[in-house]
Amino acid sequence: MAEKEIMIYWEDNPDLQTHYVNQMFVSHSDNDFYLIFGEITPVILNENMEIPEKIGIKPVIRIALTPENLKEFIDVLNANYQAFKEKYK
């Protein structure tokens, strides 16, 4: 069978949702890492309200990554964060 090069590219998706997350939980199994991103909504109290005993975090997305993909993810985040700091800080 002859070899053929296949180009891979990111498709445009105008319907892709953006979620603001302000919480993250990381766990792992024997083979995968799990990143769970969530959102906590601030509690706004008035003078007649009591402070709640607990506040729930709404999970937004759970991402599973192999250790190799997690390493690449960390490297890409670090590179982008450094570029951000150089440009805006």
C-alpha positions in Angstrom: 0.0 0.0 0.0 1.4 3.4 -0.9 1.8 6.0 1.7 -0.3 9.1 1.6 0.1 12.3 3.6 -3.2 13.5 5.2 -3.5 17.1 6.3 -5.3 17.6 9.7 -6.7 21.0 10.5 -9.1 22.7 12.9 -12.5 23.1 11.5 -14.5 26.3 12.1 -17.5 25.8 14.5 -19.4 29.1 15.0 -21.8 27.2 17.4 -19.0 26.3 19.8 -20.0 27.3 23.3 -17.6 29.2 25.6 -17.9 28.5 29.3 -16.3 30.7 32.0 -14.9 28.4 34.7 -13.4 29.4 38.0 -12.8 26.0 39.6 -10.8 23.0 38.5 -10.4 19.5 39.9 -7.7 17.1 38.7 -7.7 13.3 39.3 -6.2 10.3 37.6 -6.6 6.5 37.2 -4.0 4.0 36.1 -4.1 5.2 32.5 -5.7 8.6 32.3 -5.8 12.1 33.9 -9.2 13.8 34.4 -9.6 17.5 34.4 -13.0 18.7 35.6 -13.7 22.4 35.1 -16.6 24.0 37.0 -18.2 27.2 38.0 -19.0 28.6 41.4 -21.6 31.3 41.5 -20.9 34.0 44.1 -23.5 34.1 46.9 -24.8 37.6 47.4 -26.3 38.0 50.8 -28.4 40.8 52.2 -28.6 41.7 55.9 -31.4 39.2 56.6 -29.8 36.1 55.0 -27.5 33.6 56.7 -24.3 32.5 55.2 -24.8 29.0 53.7 -23.0 26.0 55.2 -21.9 24.8 51.8 -21.9 26.0 48.2 -21.9 23.6 45.2 -19.6 23.8 42.2 -21.5 23.3 38.9 -19.3 21.0 36.7 -19.1 22.3 33.2 -16.9 19.8 31.4 -14.8 16.7 32.2 -11.8 16.1 30.0 -9.9 12.8 29.9 -6.2 12.8 28.8 -3.5 10.2 28.4 -0.3 11.0 30.3 1.4 11.9 27.0 -1.4 14.3 26.0 -1.5 15.9 29.5 2.3 16.6 29.2 1.7 18.2 25.8 -1.3 20.2 27.3 0.9 21.5 30.1 3.7 22.5 27.7 1.2 24.3 25.4 -0.4 26.1 28.4 3.0 27.2 29.7 4.1 28.5 26.3 0.9 30.5 25.9 1.1 31.8 29.4 4.6 33.0 28.9 3.6 34.7 25.6 0.7 36.3 27.5 2.9 37.6 30.3 5.4 39.1 27.8 2.7 40.9 25.9 0.5 42.1 28.7 2.4 42.3 31.9 
